[in-house]
Amino acid sequence: MGKARAVLADTGTVVLDGAPGSGRTSAARVLLRECRRDSGVFHELLPDEEDELALHDPALVGTGDQLLLDLSAADERQWSAAQADLPALRKAVHEQRAHLVVVMPRGGTLDPDLQYYRVTIQPPPGRQVLRRHLRMHGMSYEHYMRPDVTVEEFVGLDRPMREIADFADLVRRARETARPNEGFAHWCATALRARNDRRREVAARVTELREAPQRALLIAVSMLHGAHADVIHRAAQFLLRTLRSPSDGVPLLQHKDLAERLAEISADTEPSGHVRFVELDYDSAVRAHFWDHMPDLRPHLGTWVSNVVDLNDPHVVPAVRDGLVARLAGQYLRTGRGDGLAHLAERWSTEATSRARLEAAVHALTCGLEDPSLGREFRARIYQWCVHRRLRGEFAQVLVRICADVLAASHPDQALLRLYYLARRERDPAQPALEALVGLMAGSRRLRRRLLDRLARSGLPLSDIHIFLRASDPVPLTDSSDTTRALVEENEVQHSLTTCWHAVLAELPRAAWQPHVARWLHRAADGTGHRGELLLDLLVSSAQRCGERRGEVFAALYASARDAERTAPQGPARSAETTELLLHKISVVQGLRSADPPPASAKGTRP
């Protein structure tokens, strides 16, 4: 790890090799986390996805970005194609003072010119990793340093880092449910037993529990494990009603109480009132059993979960709702049914929506995006929703949340594109998609550049013109604090800005664009020098392209500049100089004056 850190710091690039389970992908993320600066964003590169830029495209890299290229699961063709693009990618990384970590496939052949960047990650000793996890879970030194037979048995085998982390979490959970006289050895033994396959044990137990209320309670405890007894009781009743199970007709006082019913399913109520199974991790085995062996139950579970998250109960806190949704999502994802989970999230967002159901939809899609096997499928599905589907109810709001809060954290380019399409179709006066798009651009020059390019190539319908006016803030366009030149000084950005401003001036009335032009004029007057003049040049060039209407547009620009003097932060005198410079540039393109700058004596003179 130390060598990888040194190579990355020295060259901006490191290629990590190592056996599966050695911690190489975690090491890659840690290295990039350590490189985080005030500028730049984290970006996981996905070269095989259709809406991603090619690895050799310089637009992929922004100043100070942290780039992860995880090819640990790539086949020979994918690895060969990536290596062919790495020189161009490394060049862009160097120029932008960014950092790139590549995780190569095990056994892959590395080109000779990349060997210098290769570092092999070796797995740390399993015992040390386990102790570190236990310490992070709050266990005392006296506990995890004590010799233990179960620990020795577990760490005696070479295990992937993820397995060790999972075992440590089981030990934590065993400690939380243990009796006061049960110590570290008991926690570890309980955790090891929980790793065993319990499907036959659960199947036998379900066979014994023949009554619908018993099975409803079993399912409720497994899906709401650790929730308060009041929530468990009401959730079990909801499930019976959802499945239309007939009432037993027994008087209320003759019913078994909740304690007796919980004992029948090997569950217990803690002193705090929260319910758990007696055996550790029994809940996951119960969920898997009913999902796998009662397929007709699956569609009803989605309806039931939406009713439970809507419960008006002080014990139904966000953590309980999120846990319930995550456990249901886990069954869809475990069995490769991403389409079913996606459909469920869409249904929760469109049918009898509530704030709790919308949060549930967001959390369900988050689980799908974060799944290692189905994440790509969910990203593609969200793209289709944003671009092509007619979005009903509050589903657009859910997609905005997913793109801005989840997808943007690791795949900002994909989030940008999806928010752009949502903003184009937006009907909400509050414009949440546009606000999220603007917020995403605010942290990245590269993303602003990419959106401007996208807008310039879109044909600029009215919806895109309004997006451009929000994306054309002159302050980030002229800011060069983190780089050698500002965005407005780049030829490609100038082309995009001119194309977009031409559409604005040609299609919108002056009242619609005058406030935005005023912001550009105020920025040009506040001492930005050459970059401020460029703003004026771009406005004049855009007006010049208006054909027969250019005289009318020039006049409107000049009138807007005169109006902007009254609201200039720097005061009217300084703004008047900018107005004179704008008039001079207009006169030059009309052939009325030479290209020489206006003489100082002319400043303040009005035609």
N, C-alpha and C positions, 0 to 999 in steps of 0.2 A: 504494500500500500504506500509506503514511504517513497519507493522508487517511482511509482505511478504518479504520485503527487509532484515529485521533482521534474519528471519528464513533461508533465502537463504545464507546470509553471514556466519551464524553459522554452517550450516549443508551441504551446497552445493546443497540442494534440497528443493523445495517448490512445493506444490500441490495447485493450485488455483481453487476455487469453486466460483460460482456466477451465477446470472440469465443471460440469453442471452441479450446482449445489455448493460451489466453493464461495459464493458470495460476490461473484464478479459484477452482476447487475446492480446489486446494492452498493458495491464499491464505486461503480460509475456514477450513481446518483449522489453519493456522498462527496465525491471529488468535485462534481459540478456545483453542488450546494456551497462548497467552500470557496468557489470562484465567483459567487454572486457579488455584484457591485451595484452602484446606484443606477447604472444604465444597463439595458439589455434584459432579456427575458429567457426563461427556461423553455426549451423547445425540443420535443422528441421527434426526430425525423422519421417519416414513414414513406420511403421512396416508392413502395408498390401501390399506394392508395391513389385513386384516380384524381383527386382534387389537390394533391400535394405537388409542390414544385420539384423538379429534378435536382439531384444532388449537385450537379455541376452548375446550377443556376446561381449567380452571385446574389440574386434577390432573396435567397434563402437565409442569408446571414446578416444580422444587424449588429450595430456597435455594442460590444460587451455581452452578446448573447451567450448562453450556456446550451450547447447542443449535445444531445444524446442520440447516437445511432446504434440501436440494439439489434445486432444481427446474430445473436446467439442461437436462434432457431432457423437461420437462413439455410437454404439448400445451396448446392454448388453454383447454380446459375445466378441466384440472387447475390451470393458473395462475390462472384466474379464481376458482375455488373457494378456492384458498389465500389469495388476496388478500382475499377476503371475511372470512376468519378471522384475518387478521393483526392487526387492531386489538385483538381480545380476547387474542391470544397475546402481543402486545407489552405489554399491560397487566399480564398475569401475570408476564412477564419483569421488568418494572420493579418490581413489588411484591416479587418474590423476589430482587432484586439479582442476577439471572442475566444471561446474554449470549446473544444470538441473531444468527446470521449466515444470511442468505438468499441463495442463488445463483439468480438469475432466469434464465429462458430467453432466449436471444439473440433480439432483435427483439420481445420481449414488451412490452406496454403496462403502464406502472406507474401506479397511481392517484395523483392529484395530492397527496393527503395523505401519500404515502410517498416523494415525490421527494426530500425533504430527506435521507433515509437512503441514497440511491442513490450508489454510487461505481463508476466504470468502471475495471476492472483492465486495464492495458495490458501486453502481453508485453514483458519486458525484452529487450535486444539478445541475439540468439542466441549471439554469440561470447562474451559475458560469462557467459552461463548455462553454456555448454560448459566454459569455463575453471574456473568454480566447481565443476562436477562433477568435472573431472579433478583439481583440487586436493583434493577430498574423497576421491578414490581414491588419494591419496598420491603424485601425480606432482609433480615439482619445478617451480618457477617457470621455470627455464631451458628446460624442455621445452614447456610449454603456451603460453608467451609467444612462442615462436619462430614466425616466419611459416611457414605450411605450405600447399601447394597443395590438398591434400585437405580440410583444415579450411576453407579459403576457399570451396571448391566446396560443402561441406556447409552452412555457415552462410550462404551467399549467397542461399539460398531461405528464405522464411518457413516455419518449421516449428513444429508444436506442441511444447510443453515436454516432453511424454513422449517424443517422437522424439529430442530432444536428449539426454535422460537415457539412453535406450537406446543411442545412438551412443557416448556417453561410457563406458558399461559395456562395449561391444564393444572400445573402445580399451584399457580396463583388462585385459580378457581376452587381447587380442592381446599386450600387454606381458608377461603372465605366461607365455605360451607361446613368446615370441620367443627367438632366439639372442642371445648377448651382443653381437654386432656389429650387431644390428638396432635402430635407434633410433626416435625419436618418429615420423618421417615414415613408416617402415615400419609401425608400429603403426596409424597412422591409415589408411593405404592398405589394410591387411588388414581393418580394421573396416569400411571402405566396401564392399569386395568382399563381405563377409559379409552385407551388407544385400540383396544381389541374390537373385533367386529361383533356387534351385538344384534345383528339382524335376526338371527334365529331366536334369541332370547326375547326380543320384542314381539316377534310373530307369535310365539307361544303365549305371551301375556295377552295380546290382543284377542287371541282365540278364546281365552278364559273370560274376557270382558265382552259379553254378548249384547248388553243393553245399550241403546242409543245414548242415554245420558252419560254412561260411563265412558264411552268412546269420545263423546263431545268434550268431556272434561279432559280426557287424555290429550286430545288434539289442542285444546285451549292452553293447557299447561306447557306443552311442547312449543307452541308458537309464541307464547307470552312468558317464557321461562324467566322467573325472577320478578314478575309483576306482582302487584298487591292482590290479595285474595278477593277483594271486591271486584277488581277488574276481571280476574279469572272466572269468577262466578257469572258475571254478566256476559262475558264473551262466550261461555259455554251455552248460555241460554240463547244468545244471538245465533249461534251455530245451529242449534236445534230448530229455531224458527226459519233460518235460511234454508235448511234441508226439509222443512215442513214435516218434522217428526211429530206424530200425534201425542197429545198429553196423556200421561198415565192415569189421570183422574183421581189420584190419591190426594186426600186432604193435606194441606200445607204442613200441619204439625206432625203428620205421619211420615213426611219425607226424611230421608237420611240427611243429617247435617253435613256441612262442607268438609269438616275434619274427617268424618267417616268415609266420605266419598273420595277424598284425597288419599287416604290410607289404602283404599282399594286399588289405586293406580300407582302405589309406591311413591307418592309425593307427600310433602310435609310443609307446614306453615312455620316460618321463622318467627321469633319474637317480634320482629318489626312488622309482621303481617304479610311478608312476601313469600311466594310459593315457589318451591323448587322440587325436582325429583330427588330422591334419596341418593341415587347413583349418579356420579359425575358423567356428564355428556350423554346421559340417557335421552335427553330431549332431541338431540340431532338424529338419533336412531329411530325415535318415534316418528319424527317428521318424514324421514326417508321411507319408512314402512308404509305409511298411509298414502304418500305420494306415489310410490311405486306399485302398490298392490290394490289401491282403490282409485283407479284413473277417473271414474265418473265423479269423484269428489272434487277434482281439480278446479273446474270452472266455478264451483260454488265458493271455493276458498277466497277468490278475488272479491266477490260480493261481500262475504263475511268480513274480510279485512277492512274494506272501505267503511262498513258499519262500525267496526270496533274503533277505528281511528277517529271517528266522529263522536265517540262517547263523551258526554259532558260529565267528567269525573275528575276530581283533583289528583287522582293517582295516575291518570292517563297523561303523562308528561311527554315532551318530545322524545326523550330517550326510549320510552316504551313504544311509541308509535314507530320510530325508526327501526327499533329492533324487530318489531312485528313484520314490517315491510321487508326488511333485509332477510328475514328467515323465509318468507314466501318467495322472494326473488331468488334466494339460494337454491330452492328446489327447481325452479325454472332453469336456472343456469347450470346446475349440476347435471341435468338431463338434456342439456343442449337445446332447450326450448326458448331461445331468445325472442322469437316472433310472438310467442304467447305473452311473455312479460311486456314486450313493447305494446301489444294490443291492450293489455290491462292498464298500463300507464295512460294510454290515450283515452280509454274509457273513463278512468277516474277523473280525467281533466274535462270531460265533456258532458257527463251525465250527473245532474244534481250536485254540482260542484260546491265545495266548501274549502276554507283555507286549509283544513287538515288533509283533505283529499288531494289538494294540489301539492302540498308538501310531500304526501305519500308518493305521488306520481314523480316528483323530482327525485326522491330518494330511490325509487325503483329504477329509473333510468340511470342514475348515478351508479347503482350496483352493476348494471349492464355494461356501462362504459369502463368500469374498473375491473371487469372480469378478464383474466389473461387470455382466455380462449375466444370469447365472444365480443370483446371490446371493439374490434374492427367492424363486426357486423352492426353493432349499435351506432358507431360513427357514420357508417354508410346509410343506415336507416334514418338517422336524424337529418342527414343531408337531403334525403328524398322528401321528408316531411317539410323541411324549410323551403325547398325549391318548388315542389310539384303538388303537394297535397293541399286540399282545402281544409283549413284548420278551424274546427268547430269549438264552441265553448271557450274555455280558458287555456286551451292547449298551447296556443302561441306564447302565452305568459310562461308556461312551464318550459318550453323550448328556449326562451330567452334566458331563464335561470340556468338551465343546463349548459348552454353555450358560454355564458359569461362567468359562471362560478365554478364549473367543473371542467369542461373541455378546454377552456382558455389556459388553465393551469399547466397543461402539458402539451397541448396542440393549439397554440394561439392562431396559427394560420387557418386551421379548419374552423375555429370559433369565429374568426373574422368573416370568413366567407358565408357561414351559415347565418350570422347576425345581419350581414348585408342583405341576404335574400329575405329574411324576416322583415327588415326595415323597409324594403321595397313594397311589401304587401301590407304594411301596417295600417290599421284603421283606428287604433286606440289613440285618442287625442293626447294622452300622456307620452306616447311614443317610447315605450320601454326598450324596444329593440334598438332604436336609433341611439338612445341614451347609453345603452350598454356598448354599442359599437364605438361611440365616441370615447367612452371610458377605456375601452380596450386599446384604442389607438394612442391614448394619452401617454402610455408607458413605453411606446416603441416607435422610433422613427421608421423602422423597416415596415411595420404594419401600416403606418400612414402612407408611406410610399406605395405599398402594394394596393391599398384601397383606391388611391388616386388613379393608379394605372388601370384598375378594374373599372372605375367609373368612366375614364376617358375612352375605354374600348367598348362600353356598353351601349353606345348609341344615345345615351343620356335622355331617356324618357323623363317625364316630369318628376317621378318619384326619385330618380337618381340625381336630378338637379338639386332637390331639397336635401338629399344626403350630402352632396358635395358642399353645400353652403355651411353645413355643420362641420365638415371635415377640413375646411379651408381656413381654419384659425391661423392668422399670420404669425402668431408668437412661436409655436413649434416649427413653423416653416422657416423662420429666420434664425432660430436658435442654433448656435454652433458650439455650445459649451462643452460637449462631450466628443467632438469630432473636429476634423480640420476644415470642413465646410458645411454650410447649412443645406437643408433639403432644397431650398429655393435656388441654390446655385447648381444643382444637378440638372443636366440637360433633359433626362427622362422626366423628371418631376416638372420642369418648366413646360414640356410638351403637354403633360397631363393637365396642368393648371390652365394653360391657354385654351385647350380643347374644352374644358369644363366651363371656364368663364365665358367663352364664346356662346355656349348653349344658354347660360344664365342670361346674358345680355340680350340674346336674340329672342328668347322665349318668355321671359318674365317681365312684367311691368316694373318701372323704376322703383315704385314703392316697395316691391318685394325684395329687390337686391340692394337698395341704397344703404341699409344698416350694415350689411356685410362689406360693401365697398368702403364705408366709413371706417370700419375696423382696420382694413388694409391701409388706408390713408393715415390713420392715427399711428399705426405701427411704422409706416415709412417716415413719419415726422419725429419719431422719438429717439433719433440718434443711432439707428442701425446702419447708417452709411451706405455702402455699396449694396447690401442686401435690401435696404429700404427702397433704393432706386429700382432694383429688380422687380419689386412688387408693382411699382408704377409701370415699368416696361411691359409686364405681363398683362396688366389691365388694358393698356393701350393696344398691344398686339391682339388681344382678344376682340376688342372693339373694331380693329382694322379688318377683321375677318367677317364683319357683318354685312359686307356687300353694299348694296344701294342704301342701306339704313345706317352705314357707319357714321355719316355726318350727324344724324339724329342721336346716335349712341354716344358719340364724342361729346356732344352738347350736354347730354344727360350726365355723363361722367364729370364734366367740369362743374355743372350745377350741383352735383352731389358733393364734390370737393368743397365748394363754397359753403354749403350747408354744414359739412363736417367740421368746419373751422370753429363753429360755435360750441361744439361738444368736445373739442380736442383736450385730452388730459394735459398736454404740454402748453396749452394756452393758444389763443388765436394767432399770435404773431408767427410762431414757429410753424403752425399749420398752414398759414398763408404762403410761406415759402414753398411748402410741399405742393400747394395748389398751383403756384407759378411754374414749378418744375413739371407738374403734370401737363399744364397748358403748353409748355415748351415742347414736350415730347409729342403731344397731339399735333402741334403745328409742324413738327419735323416729318411725321409720317404723312401729313397732308401736302408736304412740299412747300409749305409757307415760310419755313425758317431753315437755317443750316443746322447740322447736327451738333454744333458747338454748344456747350452749356450756356444758359442765359447769363448775361453780365450782371454783376452785383447791383448795379444802379437800377436795373429793371425790376428788382424785387420790390414787391408792394405795388407795382403799377398795374392797374386794371384796364383791360380793353373796353 
